[in-house]
């Protein structure tokens, strides 16, 4: 059974809230959605678990980037 992805605009909004530049959020949301589906298939995870993992990695990356810029 295929898992329904969240709407890309909602995912883009979540990315902005995590620190993604707004002008890149739509493109990054599409890439993130695609990669979460790939990761779920490769690792035998649920789409939701794969997406949560990827969002966590992105949040950590943006937090580290902000700390380095200050």
N, CA, C and O atoms as a GROMACS GRO file, in nm:
protein
  280
    1UNK      N    1   0.084  -0.117   0.000
    1UNK     CA    2   0.000   0.000   0.000
    1UNK      C    3   0.089   0.124   0.000
    1UNK      O    4   0.178   0.136   0.084
    2UNK      N    5   0.067   0.215  -0.090
    2UNK     CA    6   0.147   0.337  -0.101
    2UNK      C    7   0.109   0.434   0.010
    2UNK      O    8  -0.007   0.448   0.047
    3UNK      N    9   0.211   0.500   0.061
    3UNK     CA   10   0.189   0.600   0.166
    3UNK      C   11   0.170   0.735   0.101
    3UNK      O   12   0.246   0.773   0.011
    4UNK      N   13   0.069   0.808   0.147
    4UNK     CA   14   0.044   0.940   0.091
    4UNK      C   15   0.140   1.040   0.154
    4UNK      O   16   0.151   1.048   0.277
    5UNK      N   17   0.207   1.116   0.071
    5UNK     CA   18   0.301   1.218   0.116
    5UNK      C   19   0.223   1.340   0.162
    5UNK      O   20   0.112   1.365   0.115
    6UNK      N   21   0.282   1.418   0.254
    6UNK     CA   22   0.217   1.544   0.288
    6UNK      C   23   0.225   1.637   0.169
    6UNK      O   24   0.315   1.624   0.086
    7UNK      N   25   0.131   1.731   0.158
    7UNK     CA   26   0.141   1.827   0.047
    7UNK      C   27   0.277   1.898   0.052
    7UNK      O   28   0.326   1.933   0.160
    8UNK      N   29   0.336   1.918  -0.066
    8UNK     CA   30   0.470   1.977  -0.071
    8UNK      C   31   0.473   2.118  -0.011
    8UNK      O   32   0.576   2.159   0.042
    9UNK      N   33   0.362   2.192  -0.020
    9UNK     CA   34   0.362   2.326   0.040
    9UNK      C   35   0.371   2.318   0.192
    9UNK      O   36   0.434   2.403   0.254
   10UNK      N   37   0.310   2.217   0.251
   10UNK     CA   38   0.321   2.199   0.396
   10UNK      C   39   0.464   2.159   0.434
   10UNK      O   40   0.518   2.207   0.534
   11UNK      N   41   0.523   2.074   0.356
   11UNK     CA   42   0.660   2.032   0.381
   11UNK      C   43   0.755   2.151   0.365
   11UNK      O   44   0.848   2.167   0.443
   12UNK      N   45   0.730   2.234   0.264
   12UNK     CA   46   0.812   2.354   0.244
   12UNK      C   47   0.801   2.448   0.362
   12UNK      O   48   0.900   2.507   0.405
   13UNK      N   49   0.680   2.464   0.416
   13UNK     CA   50   0.661   2.550   0.534
   13UNK      C   51   0.736   2.495   0.654
   13UNK      O   52   0.794   2.571   0.732
   14UNK      N   53   0.734   2.364   0.670
   14UNK     CA   54   0.808   2.302   0.780
   14UNK      C   55   0.958   2.325   0.765
   14UNK      O   56   1.028   2.350   0.863
   15UNK      N   57   1.007   2.317   0.643
   15UNK     CA   58   1.149   2.340   0.618
   15UNK      C   59   1.188   2.483   0.653
   15UNK      O   60   1.293   2.506   0.713
   16UNK      N   61   1.105   2.579   0.617
   16UNK     CA   62   1.132   2.720   0.651
   16UNK      C   63   1.136   2.736   0.803
   16UNK      O   64   1.222   2.807   0.855
   17UNK      N   65   1.044   2.671   0.873
   17UNK     CA   66   1.041   2.679   1.019
   17UNK      C   67   1.168   2.621   1.080
   17UNK      O   68   1.209   2.661   1.190
   18UNK      N   69   1.231   2.526   1.011
   18UNK     CA   70   1.354   2.464   1.061
   18UNK      C   71   1.480   2.542   1.022
   18UNK      O   72   1.589   2.511   1.069
   19UNK      N   73   1.463   2.643   0.935
   19UNK     CA   74   1.578   2.723   0.898
   19UNK      C   75   1.612   2.727   0.750
   19UNK      O   76   1.709   2.791   0.711
   20UNK      N   77   1.534   2.660   0.669
   20UNK     CA   78   1.559   2.660   0.525
   20UNK      C   79   1.528   2.797   0.467
   20UNK      O   80   1.428   2.859   0.504
   21UNK      N   81   1.611   2.847   0.377
   21UNK     CA   82   1.578   2.972   0.309
   21UNK      C   83   1.446   2.957   0.234
   21UNK      O   84   1.426   2.860   0.161
   22UNK      N   85   1.356   3.052   0.251
   22UNK     CA   86   1.222   3.044   0.192
   22UNK      C   87   1.226   3.026   0.040
   22UNK      O   88   1.144   2.954  -0.016
   23UNK      N   89   1.321   3.091  -0.025
   23UNK     CA   90   1.327   3.083  -0.171
   23UNK      C   91   1.369   2.945  -0.221
   23UNK      O   92   1.350   2.914  -0.339
   24UNK      N   93   1.424   2.863  -0.135
   24UNK     CA   94   1.466   2.728  -0.175
   24UNK      C   95   1.374   2.620  -0.120
   24UNK      O   96   1.392   2.502  -0.150
   25UNK      N   97   1.276   2.658  -0.039
   25UNK     CA   98   1.196   2.560   0.034
   25UNK      C   99   1.113   2.468  -0.056
   25UNK      O  100   1.103   2.349  -0.028
   26UNK      N  101   1.055   2.520  -0.163
   26UNK     CA  102   0.971   2.436  -0.250
   26UNK      C  103   1.055   2.329  -0.319
   26UNK      O  104   1.016   2.213  -0.326
   27UNK      N  105   1.170   2.369  -0.371
   27UNK     CA  106   1.260   2.274  -0.438
   27UNK      C  107   1.312   2.171  -0.338
   27UNK      O  108   1.317   2.052  -0.368
   28UNK      N  109   1.350   2.216  -0.221
   28UNK     CA  110   1.402   2.124  -0.120
   28UNK      C  111   1.293   2.030  -0.070
   28UNK      O  112   1.321   1.913  -0.040
   29UNK      N  113   1.170   2.078  -0.061
   29UNK     CA  114   1.060   1.992  -0.018
   29UNK      C  115   1.039   1.878  -0.117
   29UNK      O  116   1.018   1.763  -0.078
   30UNK      N  117   1.044   1.909  -0.245
   30UNK     CA  118   1.028   1.805  -0.348
   30UNK      C  119   1.140   1.703  -0.340
   30UNK      O  120   1.116   1.583  -0.350
   31UNK      N  121   1.263   1.751  -0.322
   31UNK     CA  122   1.378   1.660  -0.311
   31UNK      C  123   1.368   1.574  -0.185
   31UNK      O  124   1.398   1.455  -0.188
   32UNK      N  125   1.326   1.636  -0.075
   32UNK     CA  126   1.313   1.564   0.052
   32UNK      C  127   1.207   1.456   0.043
   32UNK      O  128   1.227   1.344   0.092
   33UNK      N  129   1.094   1.488  -0.019
   33UNK     CA  130   0.987   1.391  -0.037
   33UNK      C  131   1.037   1.271  -0.118
   33UNK      O  132   1.013   1.156  -0.082
   34UNK      N  133   1.105   1.300  -0.228
   34UNK     CA  134   1.157   1.194  -0.314
   34UNK      C  135   1.257   1.107  -0.237
   34UNK      O  136   1.250   0.984  -0.244
   35UNK      N  137   1.348   1.170  -0.164
   35UNK     CA  138   1.450   1.094  -0.091
   35UNK      C  139   1.388   1.013   0.023
   35UNK      O  140   1.434   0.902   0.051
   36UNK      N  141   1.286   1.066   0.088
   36UNK     CA  142   1.220   0.991   0.195
   36UNK      C  143   1.156   0.864   0.140
   36UNK      O  144   1.162   0.759   0.204
   37UNK      N  145   1.096   0.873   0.023
   37UNK     CA  146   1.039   0.752  -0.039
   37UNK      C  147   1.149   0.653  -0.074
   37UNK      O  148   1.134   0.532  -0.053
   38UNK      N  149   1.262   0.702  -0.128
   38UNK     CA  150   1.374   0.615  -0.162
   38UNK      C  151   1.429   0.547  -0.037
   38UNK      O  152   1.452   0.426  -0.036
   39UNK      N  153   1.451   0.626   0.067
   39UNK     CA  154   1.508   0.574   0.191
   39UNK      C  155   1.416   0.470   0.254
   39UNK      O  156   1.461   0.368   0.305
   40UNK      N  157   1.287   0.497   0.251
   40UNK     CA  158   1.191   0.401   0.305
   40UNK      C  159   1.200   0.268   0.232
   40UNK      O  160   1.197   0.162   0.295
   41UNK      N  161   1.210   0.273   0.102
   41UNK     CA  162   1.219   0.150   0.022
   41UNK      C  163   1.351   0.078   0.045
   41UNK      O  164   1.354  -0.044   0.058
   42UNK      N  165   1.461   0.154   0.051
   42UNK     CA  166   1.594   0.094   0.067
   42UNK      C  167   1.614   0.031   0.204
   42UNK      O  168   1.673  -0.076   0.216
   43UNK      N  169   1.564   0.098   0.307
   43UNK     CA  170   1.592   0.054   0.444
   43UNK      C  171   1.477  -0.020   0.510
   43UNK      O  172   1.488  -0.063   0.625
   44UNK      N  173   1.366  -0.036   0.438
   44UNK     CA  174   1.252  -0.105   0.496
   44UNK      C  175   1.185  -0.025   0.608
   44UNK      O  176   1.125  -0.083   0.698
   45UNK      N  177   1.196   0.106   0.601
   45UNK     CA  178   1.133   0.194   0.700
   45UNK      C  179   0.999   0.241   0.645
   45UNK      O  180   0.966   0.222   0.528
   46UNK      N  181   0.922   0.303   0.733
   46UNK     CA  182   0.802   0.370   0.684
   46UNK      C  183   0.845   0.503   0.623
   46UNK      O  184   0.951   0.556   0.655
   47UNK      N  185   0.761   0.556   0.536
   47UNK     CA  186   0.787   0.688   0.478
   47UNK      C  187   0.798   0.792   0.589
   47UNK      O  188   0.887   0.877   0.587
   48UNK      N  189   0.708   0.784   0.686
   48UNK     CA  190   0.707   0.882   0.795
   48UNK      C  191   0.837   0.879   0.875
   48UNK      O  192   0.890   0.984   0.910
   49UNK      N  193   0.889   0.759   0.903
   49UNK     CA  194   1.014   0.747   0.977
   49UNK      C  195   1.131   0.802   0.895
   49UNK      O  196   1.218   0.871   0.948
   50UNK      N  197   1.132   0.773   0.767
   50UNK     CA  198   1.238   0.823   0.680
   50UNK      C  199   1.233   0.975   0.671
   50UNK      O  200   1.336   1.042   0.676
   51UNK      N  201   1.114   1.030   0.657
   51UNK     CA  202   1.098   1.175   0.649
   51UNK      C  203   1.140   1.241   0.780
   51UNK      O  204   1.209   1.344   0.778
   52UNK      N  205   1.101   1.184   0.892
   52UNK     CA  206   1.140   1.240   1.022
   52UNK      C  207   1.292   1.238   1.038
   52UNK      O  208   1.350   1.333   1.088
   53UNK      N  209   1.355   1.130   0.996
   53UNK     CA  210   1.501   1.119   1.002
   53UNK      C  211   1.567   1.228   0.919
   53UNK      O  212   1.658   1.296   0.966
   54UNK      N  213   1.521   1.245   0.796
   54UNK     CA  214   1.580   1.345   0.708
   54UNK      C  215   1.556   1.487   0.759
   54UNK      O  216   1.645   1.572   0.751
   55UNK      N  217   1.437   1.513   0.810
   55UNK     CA  218   1.409   1.646   0.868
   55UNK      C  219   1.499   1.674   0.987
   55UNK      O  220   1.546   1.786   1.005
   56UNK      N  221   1.524   1.573   1.068
   56UNK     CA  222   1.615   1.589   1.182
   56UNK      C  223   1.756   1.623   1.138
   56UNK      O  224   1.822   1.708   1.198
   57UNK      N  225   1.803   1.556   1.033
   57UNK     CA  226   1.936   1.585   0.981
   57UNK      C  227   1.944   1.727   0.926
   57UNK      O  228   2.043   1.797   0.946
   58UNK      N  229   1.840   1.769   0.858
   58UNK     CA  230   1.838   1.904   0.802
   58UNK      C  231   1.835   2.008   0.913
   58UNK      O  232   1.904   2.109   0.905
   59UNK      N  233   1.755   1.984   1.015
   59UNK     CA  234   1.748   2.077   1.129
   59UNK      C  235   1.885   2.091   1.195
   59UNK      O  236   1.927   2.202   1.227
   60UNK      N  237   1.954   1.980   1.214
   60UNK     CA  238   2.087   1.984   1.276
   60UNK      C  239   2.184   2.062   1.188
   60UNK      O  240   2.266   2.139   1.238
   61UNK      N  241   2.176   2.041   1.057
   61UNK     CA  242   2.265   2.110   0.965
   61UNK      C  243   2.244   2.261   0.967
   61UNK      O  244   2.340   2.337   0.968
   62UNK      N  245   2.118   2.303   0.966
   62UNK     CA  246   2.090   2.447   0.968
   62UNK      C  247   2.128   2.508   1.102
   62UNK      O  248   2.174   2.622   1.107
   63UNK      N  249   2.109   2.435   1.211
   63UNK     CA  250   2.146   2.486   1.343
   63UNK      C  251   2.298   2.504   1.350
   63UNK      O  252   2.346   2.604   1.402
   64UNK      N  253   2.372   2.407   1.298
   64UNK     CA  254   2.518   2.416   1.299
   64UNK      C  255   2.565   2.531   1.211
   64UNK      O  256   2.661   2.601   1.245
   65UNK      N  257   2.498   2.550   1.099
   65UNK     CA  258   2.534   2.659   1.007
   65UNK      C  259   2.510   2.794   1.074
   65UNK      O  260   2.591   2.885   1.059
   66UNK      N  261   2.400   2.808   1.147
   66UNK     CA  262   2.371   2.932   1.216
   66UNK      C  263   2.473   2.960   1.327
   66UNK      O  264   2.515   3.074   1.346
   67UNK      N  265   2.513   2.855   1.398
   67UNK     CA  266   2.614   2.873   1.504
   67UNK      C  267   2.746   2.916   1.445
   67UNK      O  268   2.817   2.998   1.504
   68UNK      N  269   2.780   2.862   1.329
   68UNK     CA  270   2.906   2.898   1.264
   68UNK      C  271   2.904   3.037   1.206
   68UNK      O  272   3.010   3.100   1.194
   69UNK      N  273   2.786   3.088   1.170
   69UNK     CA  274   2.776   3.220   1.109
   69UNK      C  275   2.776   3.331   1.213
   69UNK      O  276   2.803   3.446   1.180
   70UNK      N  277   2.747   3.299   1.339
   70UNK     CA  278   2.740   3.405   1.440
   70UNK      C  279   2.875   3.442   1.495
   70UNK      O  280   2.884   3.530   1.580
   0.00000   0.00000   0.00000
